[in-house]
Amino acid sequence: MSTHGMRTSNTTVLVDGQMTNGLQSDGAVQSYYNDAMNSEMSYQTAAIGAETSSGGVRLNMIPREGGNQFHGDFKAVNRPGAWQATNLTQRHKDRGLSAGNAIDRIVDYTGSVGGPIKKDKTFFFTSGELQRNNKNIDVLYDQLDSQNLRNTPGAAALLAVAPEKSLTAHSDLESTVSRFDHSINDNNTLTVRFDFTRNSITDTAGAFINTNGLGSATITNRDVSNAAPTSNRTNYTGVVQWTSVLSPRTVNEIRLSEASEFRPWDPRTGTEITLNNAGQTVAIYGPQATGLSYGNVGYKFSDRRHQITDNFSIVTGAHTMKMGFDANLVNSEVRFNPGYNGFYRFDSLQQYLDRAPTTYQQFVGTGATTPHKHQYAWYIQDEWRVGRGLTLSPGFRYEMTLLPDYLPATLPSRRFATESIPDDKEMYGPRMGLAWDVRQNAKTVVRAAAGVFYA
């Protein structure tokens, strides 16, 4: 999501006020949550207050909770491929295609249940989702026909190693969210929440590492051995929250959370082979080694987030004020070694037969690193009802980010960077919002906002 020309990395995704953005892709990657968990979803695209660092879209998902009565729901979606029209014609069949651009199956089951553990005291709520999605894919080397090469020795050698085939890509997902609320007394409530998500992508093929399931190309010249999806991952989040009503005008909320995201991406063993002829790509097979970079998460990594947040709210006269502190510590383990298995490029079928590649490249080293990003912030935000339909929302936020330094160089003389990575301790973020009900009848409202934000 993005708005007002900002990047997706400026988006902030929260669950009940707790951030779920990961470290990867500059924070543009978030965990998945099933729809059945939400009571409501709040999107804010402008006038972002000092409680939030970035100025992009702010999405806050408010989870459902249990009560004194048992309640639940169940939803099922099951769409067989036979219900979808096909664009497969006889011309396609004559060229060896077995399926058109169609989904083989979509299955999505979602359910939830909640109720009392102890009436008026302790409640529970849990929701879950199960997805099973399939799509038919044809691995077809159409350049063999376009260039009249199918009956050549080079084509025979290629098809013997990486034959054309039809396969079914699978995209599976399981997600659960469980919440427990306990009323300690009239003024204190303890909330515990645990979320778990697992994705699994198999038998996919396509041009890029994020190709998965329903997003796979119907026809591809990449053999299934070249598929290397990064969507295989396991996430969990645990949250403990204590809410205290200190007086009729003041409330304090303290929250501790830990979250983990693990992507066990592994291209397996063997080299990637790219076979070109007459300037066109005929086929690509072998475990993927090209097209991978740090930005597109084409590597194995795990993130672990530790977060502590305290928010204090006070309502007095014409002011509703909120202030707080946030410590957001993200630690990662990364194995960034794209192309460690090596890749060959042949620019003709004759080169392929002669085993004379145009190029060969391979990553050397482990690529293992343990980066971190530790952020600390303090903020104060006010809503001041000035009068005559005018409301001002001044705020101020200060934050600092402690960044990792470079690892020791294997060959210091060849390192381009000579200075360490500096911590950022000068992030000052004033905010101001304005809302004016022109005629004080809630029909015409003028809004404006300004602020300094840090991505």
N, C-alpha and C positions, 0 to 999 in steps of 0.2 A: 504494500500500500504506500502511496505517496500523495502529497498535496502541495499546492503552491510552489511547484518546481523543485521540491526537496527530494532527496534520495530515499530509497526504502530503508537505508540504515538509520534515518532520522525517525523512524517509526518506533513507538514504545508500546509493547504489548504486556499487559498485566492481568493477573488473576486475583481479584479481590485486593487490588493495590500492590501485589507482589510481582516484580518484574520477571519476565521469562525470556527476554532476549539473550541469545548466546553470544559467545566471543567471536565466532566465525563470521566471515563476510561482513566485518565491521558492525556486527549486531543485527544484521538483516535476517538472521535465521532464528526461528522460534520453535518451541516444542508444539506438538499437536494436542488438541483437547477435543473430546467428543461433544457434540451438540447438546446431548441430554443433560449435561452438567449445569447449563446456564439458566439462571433465572432471568437475566437481562444482559445486554451488551451495550456499552456506552462508547460511542465514537466521538472524539473531539478533534476538530481539524484546524482550529484557530484559537487565539487567546489562551494558550497553554500556560498554566500557572507555575509558580516557583517550585511546586512539589515535584515537577518533572523536569529532567535535564534537557532533552531534545525538543525541538519545535515542530516535528512532523506529526503525523496522525497519532493520537493517543487512544488506544483501545483497552478498555477495562472490562473483563468478563466477570460478572457477579455470579458466583455459584449458588445453586439451590441448596436448601437445608431442610432437615427433618423437623417434625412437629409432633403434637400430641396425637395425631391420627396417622395411621399407615396410609401411604399413597404410593402410586407407581404408574408407569406407563411403558408401552412397548410399541416400537415401530419397525416395520420390515419392508425392505425394497428388494425385489428379486426380478431382474429383467433378463430373460434368456436372449441369446443372440438371434434366435429365430423370429423375435418380435421386431427386429430392425431390418429395414430395407437394405438391399445390397446394390452396389454399383459394379459388381462383377459381371462382365459380359463375355461372350464367346471369344472375342478377340483377346481378352485377358487370359482366358483358359488356354487358348492356343499357345500362349507364351509361357505356360507353366504355372500360372497363379492359381491358388486353391481358395483364396478368400479375398473379398474386397476390403475397403476401409471401414471395418465394422467391429463392434465390440462383441466378444464371444459371450460374456456374462458379467453382470453387476449384481452383487449381493451386499446388502448393508442392513445389519440388525442393530438396533439401538434400544436400550431399556434402562429404567431407573426405578429405585424403590427407596422410600424413606419413612421414618416413623420414630416413635419413642423407644428408648431403652429403659428409662425411668421417667414416668409422667411428670411434666413440669420441671424436669431437672436435666436429663441427658437425652440427646437425640442423635440419630444417624441419618446419612443420606449417601447413596452410592449409585453410580451410573456406569454403563459400559457400552462399548461399540465394537462390532465385528464386521470387517469388510473383506470381501473376496472378489477381486476383479480380474478378468481374463481378456486377452486380446490376441487374435490370430495374426501371425507375422510370417512373411515370406522372405527368406534370404535368397536373393536373385541377382546374378551378375549380368545385368542387361547389356553391358558394353560388349560382352562376348557376341551377342547377336547384332548389335548396332555396328560393330566393326568387322562382322563376319569372321570371328575368331573361334567359334565354338568347337570346330573340328580340328583345331591345331594342336600340336604337341604341348604347347604352353598351357592351353586351356585344360587339356587332359591332366597335366601335372597339378594344376590348381585344384581342379575338382576332386582329384584323388586325396588331397590333403584337407580341403575345406569344401565339401560338397554343398550344393544348393539344397535347401530344405524348407519345410514348413514347421513352425513351432507355435506354441501358445505361451505368451508372456503372462506371468502371474504377479499381482500386486496385492499383498495381504496386510492387514492392519488389525491390531487389538489395542483397545484403550479402556482404562478404568479410572474413575475418580471416586474417592471415598472421603467423607467428611463426618466429623463428630463434634457436637457442640455440648458443652456442659456448663450449666448455670451454677456457679459456686455460691453466689448469693444474689440479692437484688441488684447489686452494683458491679459485679464482676462475672465475666464470661470467658471460658477457655474454649478455643477452637483448634482442632487438629485436622489437617487435610493431607492426603497422600494421593498422588497422581502417577500413573504408569502407562507408557505407550511403547509399542513395539511394531516396527515395520519390517516387512520382508519382501524383497523383489527377486524373482528367479526367472530364468529362461527369457531374458529380454535381449534385444539387439538394437543397435542404433548408432547414431553419429556422435553421441556425447555421453559423458559419464552420469549425467542426471536423468538420462532416458529411463523411464520406468513404467511398467504396467500399461495403463491406458494411454500414456504419452508416447509410447513406442511407435516408430514409423511402421506402416503396413508393409512397405517394401523397402528393403535395405540391402546394400552391398557389403555389409559388415557381418561376418559370421558370428554366431552366438558366443563363440569363445572370446570375441572382442568386447563383449558387454562387461561393463564395470560399474554398476549402479552404486551411488553413494547413499541411496535412500534406505538401505538396510541400517536400522539404528534402534537403540533402546534408550528411552528417557524415563526419568522419574523425578518427582518433586515432593518434598516433605515440608510442611509448614506448621508451626505452632504459634498461635496468636492469643494474646491476653488483652481484653478490653475492659477498662475500668471507668465507671462513671464516678468521678471524684466529687462532683457537686451538680446542682441543677444546671450550671453553666459551663462546666468543664468535663472533658472526656480525654482519656489517654489510651493509646493503642500501641502496643509493642509487639513486634513480629520477628520471629526467627525462622529462617528457611534454608534448605539445602536442595540443590538441583543438580542433576547429572545428565549429560547427553553423550552417548557412545556410538560412533560410526565405525564399524570394523571393516572398512573398505580394504580389499586386498585383491589385486589383479591376478593373483595366482602366479604360477611359474611359466616360463617360456617367453619368447620374443614376439613382438608385434610385427606383422608383415604388411606393407602397403604395396600393392601391385598396380602400376599405371601402364597405360599404353596409348600412344598418340595423344598425349596430354590429358587423358581422361582416367579417372580412378576406376579400375576394373573390380578390385576386391580388397578388403582389409580383413585379416584374421589374426588370431593369436591374442593373448591377454593385452588389454589396452595399456599403452605407454605414452601416447601423444594426446595433445589437447587438454592437458592437466595443468592447473596453476593453483596458487594459494587462494585466489579469489573464488574459484568455482568448487572448492572443497573436494578436490580429487585426491584425497589422501586419507589415511587413517588418523582419527583423532578422538579425544574424549575431553569434555568440558566438565568442570565441577564448580558450582557457584555456592558461596556461603554469603548470606545476607542478613543483616540486622537493621530493622527500621523502627523508629519511634515517632509517633505523631501525637501532638497535643493540640486539642481544639478548645476554644473558648468563645462563648457568645455573650456579648455585653453591649447593651444599648443599640447603636446603629452599626456595630461592627461584629462580623463573624471572622475570627482569626484562627489560623492554623500554622503551627511551626513544628519543625522536626529535624531529625538526623537520619542519615542513611549510609551504611557501610556495605559496599557491594564488591565482593572479592571473587574474581573468576580466575581459576587456575586450569591450565590445559596441558595435555600430553599429545604431542603431534609427531607423526612420522611423515615428513614431507619429502618424499623421494620419487617424484614422478619420473617414469622411464627407467627405474632401476633394473627392470627386466630387459631393457634394450629394444630398439626397433630398427628394422631394415626398410629401405625404400628402393624398389626396382622400377625403372622407368620404361620397361618394355618386357614383353613376354620372353624375348630372347635372352635378356639379362636374367630373368627369373630362371630359365632353363639352365643358363650357364653358371648360376649362383654367383653373379657378379653385380652386387648392389651398387646403386649410385651413392647412397649414404648409409652409415650406421652410427647411431648415437646411443649412449647409455649414461645414466646417472651414477655417480660414484660417491660412496659414503652412506652413512645410515640415515641421514636426514632427520634424526630424532632431536626434538627440542621440547622444552617445557615453558612456554610463555605464560605470562600472567597479566592481568589488568585489574588493579585494585583502585576502586573509586570511593571517595568519602565526600559527603555533601551535607550542608546545613541550609535550611530555608525558612522563610517566613512569608505567609500569604494572607492578605486581608481582603474582606469584602465590606466596603464602606457605603452604606445607604445614605448618601448625602442629603437627599430630599428632592421634592418636586420631580420625581421620576428618574433621578440621576443616581447611578451606582458606579463607584470607582473600585478597581481591584488592583491595588499596588502590591508588589511582591519583590523579594530579593532572594537570590540563591548564590551560594558560594560552594564550589566543589574543586577537588583536586584528583588527579589521576597519577598513580605510581606505575610506571611502565618497566618492562624487562629490558635488560641491556643485551648487547650482542654476545653470543657465545665466543669463547676464545678461538681465534683463527688458527686453522691448521698450518696455513702459510701466511703469516702476518704481512709479508711484503706484497702480497697480491690482494689484500683487502682494500676495497675502495673507501669504505667508511672508516674514518680515523677518529671520530668523536663518539662518545657514548650517547645513548638515547636519553634525552632529558625528561624528567618528570614534569607534568603540567600542573603547576600550583597557582596559576593566576587566572582562574575561570570565574569571573564575576558576572552574574546574570540578573540585572534589574528587569522587572516585568511591570506592565501597566495595562489594565483593561478598562473599558468604558462602555456602559450601557445606558442609553437615555430614552425613556418612554416619552416621546415628544408631547403627546396629549394626555398622558397619564391614564390611558384607557386600554392599554395592552394591544393596541391596533398598529401603531407605528413605532418601531424601536430602531434607533441608530446605535450601531456597535463599532468599536474600534479597539485595536490592541497593538502593542509593540513590546519588544523584548530582545534580550541577547541570549542566544542558545548555543550549546556546544554539542557536536555530534559525538 
